[in-house]
């Protein structure tokens, strides 16, 4: 029987292939950001709702999360295809959203 880690890796591989089948090959440069919560940390990096790297002037088309160590409970992660959500909005709301813009940062002074 495969370990939980092997099962998650197989699922991630399956999701990548499904994404590429739906949207085309990623062909993205890889960038790695190490996310660690030390024993004394009160909060975790990225805790709560957020979108990865959207503060960049040219955000990447996708992000991949790989967990090397998992807590015994919690640590749940959800993924959302915001382009798909935009397509599914009612026409009037979609047109209104397309006319909006926002400036935000990563919370560490970078825009």
Phi and psi restraints in degrees (value plus and minus 20) as a CYANA .aco file:
   2 UNK   PHI     -93.0   -53.0
   2 UNK   PSI     127.3   167.3
   3 UNK   PHI     -92.7   -52.7
   3 UNK   PSI     145.6   185.6
   4 UNK   PHI     -79.4   -39.4
   4 UNK   PSI     -58.8   -18.8
   5 UNK   PHI     -83.5   -43.5
   5 UNK   PSI     -64.1   -24.1
   6 UNK   PHI     -84.6   -44.6
   6 UNK   PSI     -58.1   -18.1
   7 UNK   PHI     -84.5   -44.5
   7 UNK   PSI     -62.4   -22.4
   8 UNK   PHI     -84.7   -44.7
   8 UNK   PSI     -60.3   -20.3
   9 UNK   PHI     -83.4   -43.4
   9 UNK   PSI     -61.4   -21.4
  10 UNK   PHI     -85.0   -45.0
  10 UNK   PSI     -59.9   -19.9
  11 UNK   PHI     -84.5   -44.5
  11 UNK   PSI     -62.7   -22.7
  12 UNK   PHI     -81.2   -41.2
  12 UNK   PSI     -62.2   -22.2
  13 UNK   PHI     -82.4   -42.4
  13 UNK   PSI     -63.8   -23.8
  14 UNK   PHI     -80.8   -40.8
  14 UNK   PSI     -64.6   -24.6
  15 UNK   PHI     -84.1   -44.1
  15 UNK   PSI     -58.9   -18.9
  16 UNK   PHI     -81.3   -41.3
  16 UNK   PSI     -66.6   -26.6
  17 UNK   PHI     -83.4   -43.4
  17 UNK   PSI     -60.3   -20.3
  18 UNK   PHI     -84.5   -44.5
  18 UNK   PSI     -60.9   -20.9
  19 UNK   PHI     -82.3   -42.3
  19 UNK   PSI     -68.1   -28.1
  20 UNK   PHI     -85.2   -45.2
  20 UNK   PSI     -53.8   -13.8
  21 UNK   PHI     -85.2   -45.2
  21 UNK   PSI     -59.9   -19.9
  22 UNK   PHI     -98.3   -58.3
  22 UNK   PSI     -59.9   -19.9
  23 UNK   PHI    -132.6   -92.6
  23 UNK   PSI     -28.4    11.6
  24 UNK   PHI      76.7   116.7
  24 UNK   PSI     148.4   188.4
  25 UNK   PHI     -80.7   -40.7
  25 UNK   PSI     123.0   163.0
  26 UNK   PHI     -92.3   -52.3
  26 UNK   PSI     -70.0   -30.0
  27 UNK   PHI      25.7    65.7
  27 UNK   PSI      28.3    68.3
  28 UNK   PHI    -125.1   -85.1
  28 UNK   PSI     125.3   165.3
  29 UNK   PHI     -88.4   -48.4
  29 UNK   PSI     122.5   162.5
  30 UNK   PHI    -107.2   -67.2
  30 UNK   PSI     114.9   154.9
  31 UNK   PHI    -152.3  -112.3
  31 UNK   PSI     115.0   155.0
  32 UNK   PHI    -135.0   -95.0
  32 UNK   PSI     107.2   147.2
  33 UNK   PHI    -136.8   -96.8
  33 UNK   PSI     100.5   140.5
  34 UNK   PHI    -101.9   -61.9
  34 UNK   PSI     105.1   145.1
  35 UNK   PHI    -135.4   -95.4
  35 UNK   PSI      95.0   135.0
  36 UNK   PHI    -152.8  -112.8
  36 UNK   PSI     116.9   156.9
  37 UNK   PHI    -133.4   -93.4
  37 UNK   PSI      89.9   129.9
  38 UNK   PHI     -96.4   -56.4
  38 UNK   PSI     141.9   181.9
  39 UNK   PHI     -74.3   -34.3
  39 UNK   PSI     -56.8   -16.8
  40 UNK   PHI    -107.0   -67.0
  40 UNK   PSI     -26.4    13.6
  41 UNK   PHI     -89.7   -49.7
  41 UNK   PSI     116.2   156.2
  42 UNK   PHI    -104.0   -64.0
  42 UNK   PSI     -50.8   -10.8
  43 UNK   PHI    -149.3  -109.3
  43 UNK   PSI     144.1   184.1
  44 UNK   PHI    -122.5   -82.5
  44 UNK   PSI     128.5   168.5
  45 UNK   PHI     -78.7   -38.7
  45 UNK   PSI     108.7   148.7
  46 UNK   PHI      56.6    96.6
  46 UNK   PSI      -7.0    33.0
  47 UNK   PHI     -84.3   -44.3
  47 UNK   PSI     118.3   158.3
  48 UNK   PHI      68.8   108.8
  48 UNK   PSI     157.6   197.6
  49 UNK   PHI     -85.5   -45.5
  49 UNK   PSI     112.7   152.7
  50 UNK   PHI    -180.3  -140.3
  50 UNK   PSI     146.9   186.9
  51 UNK   PHI    -143.1  -103.1
  51 UNK   PSI     109.9   149.9
  52 UNK   PHI     -90.0   -50.0
  52 UNK   PSI     107.4   147.4
  53 UNK   PHI      38.6    78.6
  53 UNK   PSI       0.4    40.4
  54 UNK   PHI     -93.0   -53.0
  54 UNK   PSI     -28.8    11.2
  55 UNK   PHI     -96.4   -56.4
  55 UNK   PSI     -32.2     7.8
  56 UNK   PHI     -92.2   -52.2
  56 UNK   PSI     126.9   166.9
  57 UNK   PHI     -79.7   -39.7
  57 UNK   PSI     -55.6   -15.6
  58 UNK   PHI    -145.3  -105.3
  58 UNK   PSI      61.8   101.8
  59 UNK   PHI     -85.3   -45.3
  59 UNK   PSI     132.2   172.2
  60 UNK   PHI     -87.7   -47.7
  60 UNK   PSI     138.8   178.8
  61 UNK   PHI     -95.9   -55.9
  61 UNK   PSI     -35.2     4.8
  62 UNK   PHI    -179.9  -139.9
  62 UNK   PSI     141.1   181.1
  63 UNK   PHI    -156.1  -116.1
  63 UNK   PSI     126.2   166.2
  64 UNK   PHI    -144.7  -104.7
  64 UNK   PSI     114.9   154.9
  65 UNK   PHI    -131.8   -91.8
  65 UNK   PSI     106.3   146.3
  66 UNK   PHI    -139.4   -99.4
  66 UNK   PSI     102.5   142.5
  67 UNK   PHI    -116.8   -76.8
  67 UNK   PSI      99.8   139.8
  68 UNK   PHI    -108.1   -68.1
  68 UNK   PSI     -53.8   -13.8
  69 UNK   PHI    -157.0  -117.0
  69 UNK   PSI     118.3   158.3
  70 UNK   PHI    -140.6  -100.6
  70 UNK   PSI     125.7   165.7
  71 UNK   PHI     -90.9   -50.9
  71 UNK   PSI     139.8   179.8
  72 UNK   PHI     -84.0   -44.0
  72 UNK   PSI     -45.4    -5.4
  73 UNK   PHI    -168.8  -128.8
  73 UNK   PSI     139.2   179.2
  74 UNK   PHI      59.2    99.2
  74 UNK   PSI    -179.7  -139.7
  75 UNK   PHI      54.0    94.0
  75 UNK   PSI      -2.5    37.5
  76 UNK   PHI     -86.0   -46.0
  76 UNK   PSI     124.5   164.5
  77 UNK   PHI    -152.1  -112.1
  77 UNK   PSI     116.5   156.5
  78 UNK   PHI    -139.6   -99.6
  78 UNK   PSI     129.5   169.5
  79 UNK   PHI    -140.7  -100.7
  79 UNK   PSI     119.7   159.7
  80 UNK   PHI    -151.2  -111.2
  80 UNK   PSI     113.2   153.2
  81 UNK   PHI    -112.3   -72.3
  81 UNK   PSI      74.6   114.6
  82 UNK   PHI     -87.9   -47.9
  82 UNK   PSI     -49.0    -9.0
  83 UNK   PHI     -84.2   -44.2
  83 UNK   PSI     -60.8   -20.8
  84 UNK   PHI     -84.6   -44.6
  84 UNK   PSI     -61.7   -21.7
  85 UNK   PHI     -82.1   -42.1
  85 UNK   PSI     -62.0   -22.0
  86 UNK   PHI     -79.9   -39.9
  86 UNK   PSI     -63.4   -23.4
  87 UNK   PHI     -80.9   -40.9
  87 UNK   PSI     -51.0   -11.0
  88 UNK   PHI    -110.1   -70.1
  88 UNK   PSI     -25.2    14.8
  89 UNK   PHI     -84.5   -44.5
  89 UNK   PSI     131.1   171.1
  90 UNK   PHI     -77.9   -37.9
  90 UNK   PSI     124.1   164.1
  91 UNK   PHI     -69.7   -29.7
  91 UNK   PSI     -65.0   -25.0
  92 UNK   PHI     -84.5   -44.5
  92 UNK   PSI     -61.0   -21.0
  93 UNK   PHI     -89.3   -49.3
  93 UNK   PSI     -59.2   -19.2
  94 UNK   PHI     -81.8   -41.8
  94 UNK   PSI     -65.3   -25.3
  95 UNK   PHI     -82.1   -42.1
  95 UNK   PSI     -59.4   -19.4
  96 UNK   PHI     -84.5   -44.5
  96 UNK   PSI     -64.0   -24.0
  97 UNK   PHI     -83.6   -43.6
  97 UNK   PSI     -58.8   -18.8
  98 UNK   PHI     -86.2   -46.2
  98 UNK   PSI     -41.8    -1.8
  99 UNK   PHI    -107.1   -67.1
  99 UNK   PSI     -20.8    19.2
 100 UNK   PHI    -119.8   -79.8
 100 UNK   PSI     137.5   177.5
 101 UNK   PHI    -165.2  -125.2
 101 UNK   PSI     143.4   183.4
 102 UNK   PHI    -167.3  -127.3
 102 UNK   PSI     132.0   172.0
 103 UNK   PHI    -139.1   -99.1
 103 UNK   PSI     105.1   145.1
 104 UNK   PHI    -162.6  -122.6
 104 UNK   PSI     151.0   191.0
 105 UNK   PHI    -145.6  -105.6
 105 UNK   PSI     157.7   197.7
 106 UNK   PHI    -106.8   -66.8
 106 UNK   PSI     -14.3    25.7
 107 UNK   PHI      64.9   104.9
 107 UNK   PSI     -21.0    19.0
 108 UNK   PHI    -142.7  -102.7
 108 UNK   PSI       3.8    43.8
 109 UNK   PHI      69.3   109.3
 109 UNK   PSI     -19.1    20.9
 110 UNK   PHI    -121.6   -81.6
 110 UNK   PSI     117.7   157.7
